[in-house]
Amino acid sequence: MSDFSVVPGAAVSAILADAHQDVLRIVADTYVAHEQGLSVNPDSYFLRFPDKPNARVIALPSYLGGDVDAIGMKWIASFPDNTLQGLPRASATLLINDYATGYPVACLEAAGISAVRTAASAAVAAAELLTTTGPVRLGVVGAGVIARTIVDYLHARGVKVADVLVHDLDPTSAGHLTAHATARMGAPATAGTLDEVLARDLVVFATTAATPYVPADTALRPGQVLLNVSLRDLAPELLLRSNNVVDDVEHCLKAQTSPHLAEQLTGGRDFITGTLGALLQGNVTLDPDKPTVFSPFGLGILDLAVGHHVLHEARRRGTAVEIPDFIGETRRW
């Protein structure tokens, strides 16, 4: 009870490198557990800075029951200006506590965990929402770590892709992602304009946009699927003409996300079709004459579930750093 495990980034990365199917299963199971009320996932808490308005650090506390039965908190920093120095935008740690005692048991480097849970969420949703079993034309807006990981997880989930079109304000980043997509998916990938990408069958948004830039009059097609991962790219009017699937209604309709703006515009939530957890249980009916937008705010329980798996695997492999006697006092008297 007094010991503590630290799982460094290299160990986390080595485990996640060949854990795609495990992560996909864990994420899908966690959404269903959340839908069934087996979790506690309160609001995320944002730390912002007056002299760095585009930067933030977010705390995501959570509890997940079932086989995990643990408490966790992801502490994730998003500093977009890092990319100007060639550094990743995000860095994170995950703290896990024992549910029986509340004692901390482990700390994991969690930027990779955060990326894969986000990507797996998008891939699980895409596989459920696409109405064709044949190859789709994939479009990606934003060419960072999250976009790269989503490409990996779409492939792992078995989403068939005919070709890939990437749009990013940085041509170098777009070039890196097109090369990665070609290598990963075995499909031709090129860079294109935003309008060209928006015409694709499956469109992924993975940007740092703070306000919508995809205009309200953008023509979307019935059956088209948009993975609104970065949440603030789409004009709210577009959502009002679409099926809308979210990860959690209360979480997603806040912080000026596109769904939150749609709620403000209409004064209600009738435009929400259902949640991913309900969809996975067969309890959501989509209008085939509309496009579908999936908007995941990102739930801390997903980080906890994936982190719980990584922790146990690191202990099994012997790659967790064990700190004995981490807890100073183990007796009350």
C-alpha positions in Angstrom: 0.0 0.0 0.0 2.9 2.4 0.6 4.6 1.7 -2.7 4.2 3.9 -5.8 4.8 3.2 -9.5 6.1 5.7 -12.1 5.7 4.8 -15.8 8.0 6.9 -18.0 7.1 8.1 -21.5 9.4 5.5 -23.2 7.7 2.7 -21.4 4.3 4.0 -22.2 5.1 4.5 -25.8 6.5 0.9 -26.1 3.3 -0.5 -24.7 1.0 1.7 -26.8 2.9 0.9 -30.0 1.3 -2.6 -30.3 -1.8 -2.0 -28.2 -4.2 -0.6 -30.9 -6.8 -3.4 -30.6 -6.6 -3.3 -26.8 -7.1 0.5 -26.8 -10.0 0.3 -29.2 -11.7 -2.3 -27.1 -11.1 -0.4 -23.8 -12.4 2.9 -25.2 -15.6 1.3 -26.6 -16.2 -0.6 -23.3 -15.6 2.6 -21.4 -18.2 4.6 -23.4 -20.8 1.8 -22.7 -19.9 1.8 -19.0 -20.3 5.5 -18.8 -23.7 5.2 -20.5 -24.7 2.6 -17.9 -23.8 4.9 -15.0 -20.6 3.1 -13.9 -18.4 6.2 -13.9 -18.0 9.6 -12.3 -16.7 12.2 -14.7 -17.1 15.8 -13.4 -16.2 18.9 -15.3 -12.7 19.5 -16.5 -10.9 22.4 -14.8 -9.1 24.9 -16.9 -6.0 26.9 -15.8 -5.4 29.9 -18.1 -2.7 32.6 -18.1 -3.2 36.3 -18.9 0.0 36.7 -20.8 -0.5 33.4 -22.7 -4.1 33.5 -23.9 -3.8 30.5 -26.2 -2.2 28.2 -23.6 -4.0 26.3 -20.9 -3.6 23.4 -18.5 -6.6 21.2 -17.8 -7.3 18.9 -14.9 -9.7 15.9 -15.7 -10.7 14.0 -12.6 -12.6 10.8 -12.9 -13.7 7.5 -11.4 -14.4 4.3 -13.4 -16.0 1.2 -11.9 -16.1 -2.3 -13.2 -12.8 -4.0 -13.9 -10.9 -0.7 -13.5 -12.4 0.4 -10.2 -9.9 3.3 -9.8 -9.7 7.0 -9.5 -7.6 9.1 -11.8 -6.7 12.6 -12.9 -5.1 13.7 -16.1 -3.2 17.0 -15.9 -2.6 18.1 -19.5 -1.0 21.2 -20.8 -1.8 22.6 -24.3 0.8 25.2 -25.4 0.3 25.7 -29.2 3.4 28.0 -29.5 5.5 24.9 -28.7 5.0 23.9 -32.3 7.1 26.9 -33.5 10.0 25.3 -31.8 9.3 21.9 -33.2 7.9 20.7 -29.8 4.6 18.8 -29.4 1.8 21.1 -28.4 0.6 18.9 -25.5 2.3 17.3 -22.5 0.5 15.3 -19.7 0.7 13.2 -16.6 -1.9 10.8 -15.2 -2.3 10.1 -11.5 -4.1 6.9 -10.4 -5.5 6.4 -6.9 -6.8 3.3 -5.3 -10.6 3.4 -4.9 -10.6 1.4 -1.6 -8.3 3.7 0.3 -7.9 6.8 -1.9 -4.1 6.4 -1.8 -2.1 7.3 -4.9 -0.6 4.3 -6.6 1.0 5.5 -9.8 1.9 8.4 -12.0 2.2 7.9 -15.8 3.5 10.1 -18.6 0.2 10.6 -20.4 0.6 12.6 -23.6 0.6 9.4 -25.6 -2.3 8.0 -23.6 -4.3 11.1 -24.2 -3.6 11.0 -28.0 -4.6 7.3 -28.4 -7.8 7.6 -26.4 -8.8 10.6 -28.5 -7.9 8.7 -31.7 -9.6 5.5 -30.7 -12.7 7.5 -29.8 -12.7 9.0 -33.3 -12.1 5.6 -34.9 -14.8 3.8 -32.9 -17.3 6.5 -33.9 -16.3 6.5 -37.6 -16.7 2.7 -37.8 -20.2 3.0 -36.3 -21.3 6.0 -38.3 -20.1 5.2 -41.8 -22.9 3.7 -43.9 -20.6 2.1 -46.5 -18.4 -1.0 -46.1 -16.3 0.0 -49.1 -13.4 2.4 -49.2 -14.0 6.0 -48.3 -12.3 9.2 -49.3 -10.7 10.6 -46.1 -10.0 14.3 -45.5 -8.0 15.6 -42.5 -7.9 19.2 -41.4 -4.9 19.8 -39.1 -1.7 17.7 -39.4 -0.4 17.4 -35.8 0.1 14.5 -33.4 -3.7 13.9 -32.9 -4.3 13.7 -36.7 -1.4 11.3 -37.1 -2.7 9.1 -34.3 -6.3 9.2 -35.7 -5.0 8.0 -39.0 -3.3 5.1 -37.2 -6.5 4.2 -35.3 -8.8 4.4 -38.3 -6.5 1.9 -40.0 -6.4 -0.3 -36.9 -10.2 -0.2 -36.7 -10.5 -1.4 -40.3 -11.8 1.7 -41.9 -11.0 1.3 -45.5 -9.6 4.3 -47.3 -9.4 5.0 -51.0 -7.2 8.1 -50.7 -6.4 10.8 -48.2 -6.5 14.6 -48.6 -4.8 16.8 -45.9 -5.2 20.5 -45.2 -3.0 22.4 -42.8 -1.9 26.0 -42.6 1.7 24.7 -42.3 2.7 23.0 -45.6 5.5 21.1 -43.9 3.1 19.5 -41.4 0.8 18.6 -44.2 3.6 17.0 -46.0 4.6 14.9 -43.0 1.0 13.7 -42.5 0.5 12.8 -46.2 3.7 10.7 -46.1 2.6 9.0 -42.9 -0.9 8.3 -44.2 0.4 6.8 -47.4 2.8 4.5 -45.4 0.2 3.6 -42.8 -2.9 3.1 -45.0 -1.3 2.1 -48.3 -3.5 4.7 -50.0 -2.4 7.8 -52.0 -2.3 10.9 -49.9 -1.9 14.5 -51.0 -2.4 18.1 -49.6 -5.4 20.1 -50.7 -7.5 23.1 -49.9 -10.0 23.3 -47.1 -12.9 23.3 -49.6 -11.6 20.1 -51.2 -11.2 18.4 -47.9 -14.7 19.3 -46.8 -16.1 17.4 -49.7 -14.7 14.1 -48.5 -16.8 11.2 -47.3 -15.1 11.2 -43.8 -13.6 14.4 -42.5 -11.4 14.7 -39.4 -10.9 18.0 -37.7 -7.8 18.0 -35.4 -6.8 21.7 -35.1 -6.2 24.3 -32.4 -8.9 26.6 -33.7 -10.6 28.7 -31.0 -13.6 29.8 -33.1 -15.4 28.3 -36.1 -14.0 28.9 -39.5 -16.0 26.4 -41.6 -18.8 28.7 -42.8 -22.5 28.1 -42.2 -23.3 27.8 -45.9 -20.9 24.9 -46.4 -22.6 22.1 -48.4 -22.6 18.8 -46.5 -24.0 15.6 -48.0 -26.3 12.9 -46.6 -24.2 10.1 -45.1 -21.1 12.3 -44.9 -19.3 11.8 -41.5 -17.4 14.6 -39.8 -15.3 13.8 -36.7 -15.3 17.1 -34.9 -12.4 16.2 -32.6 -11.1 19.8 -32.1 -14.7 20.9 -31.4 -14.6 24.5 -32.5 -14.1 24.3 -36.3 -17.7 24.1 -37.5 -20.3 27.0 -37.6 -23.2 26.0 -35.3 -25.6 26.2 -38.2 -24.0 23.2 -39.8 -24.8 21.1 -36.7 -28.4 22.1 -36.9 -28.6 20.5 -40.3 -26.9 17.3 -39.2 -27.2 14.2 -37.0 -25.2 15.0 -33.9 -23.5 12.3 -31.8 -21.5 13.4 -28.7 -19.5 11.6 -26.1 -21.4 13.3 -23.2 -24.1 15.9 -23.6 -23.3 17.9 -20.5 -19.6 18.0 -21.2 -19.8 18.8 -24.9 -22.2 21.6 -24.6 -19.9 24.1 -22.8 -16.7 26.1 -23.3 -17.9 27.6 -26.6 -17.6 24.4 -28.6 -19.6 24.2 -31.8 -22.4 22.2 -30.1 -22.4 24.7 -27.3 -22.8 27.5 -29.8 -25.6 25.6 -31.4 -27.4 25.4 -28.1 -27.0 29.1 -27.6 -28.3 29.7 -31.1 -31.5 27.7 -30.6 -32.0 27.8 -26.9 -32.3 24.1 -26.7 -30.6 20.7 -27.2 -33.1 19.1 -29.5 -30.4 18.9 -32.2 -28.5 16.3 -30.3 -29.3 12.9 -31.7 -27.5 10.8 -29.0 -24.3 9.7 -27.4 -21.6 7.3 -28.6 -22.3 5.0 -25.7 -26.0 4.8 -26.7 -25.0 4.3 -30.4 -22.7 1.4 -29.4 -25.7 -0.2 -27.6 -27.9 0.2 -30.7 -30.0 2.9 -29.1 -29.5 5.8 -31.5 -31.4 6.2 -34.8 -29.7 8.4 -37.5 -31.5 10.3 -40.3 -30.0 8.9 -43.5 -30.8 12.1 -45.3 -28.4 14.1 -43.1 -24.7 14.2 -42.6 -23.5 13.2 -39.1 -21.1 15.1 -36.8 -19.4 13.4 -34.0 -18.2 15.8 -31.3 -16.1 14.3 -28.4 -15.3 16.7 -25.6 -12.9 14.1 -24.2 -13.7 12.2 -21.0 -11.2 11.7 -18.2 -12.5 8.1 -17.8 -11.0 7.3 -21.1 -7.5 8.3 -20.0 -8.0 6.4 -16.7 -9.1 3.2 -18.5 -6.2 3.3 -21.0 -3.8 4.3 -18.3 -5.0 1.5 -16.0 -4.1 -1.0 -18.8 -0.7 0.6 -19.4 0.1 0.5 -15.7 -0.6 -3.2 -15.4 1.3 -4.0 -18.6 4.3 -1.9 -17.5 4.4 -3.8 -14.2 4.1 -7.1 -16.0 7.0 -6.1 -18.3 9.1 -4.7 -15.5 9.2 -1.2 -17.2 7.5 0.6 -14.4 9.8 2.4 -11.9 8.8 1.2 -8.4 9.3 3.6 -5.5 9.0 1.8 -2.2 7.7 3.6 0.9 6.3 6.4 -1.1 3.6 7.0 1.5 5.1 8.6 4.5 2.7 7.3 7.1 0.9 4.0 6.8 -0.5 3.8 10.4 -2.9 6.3 12.0 -1.2 5.8 15.4 
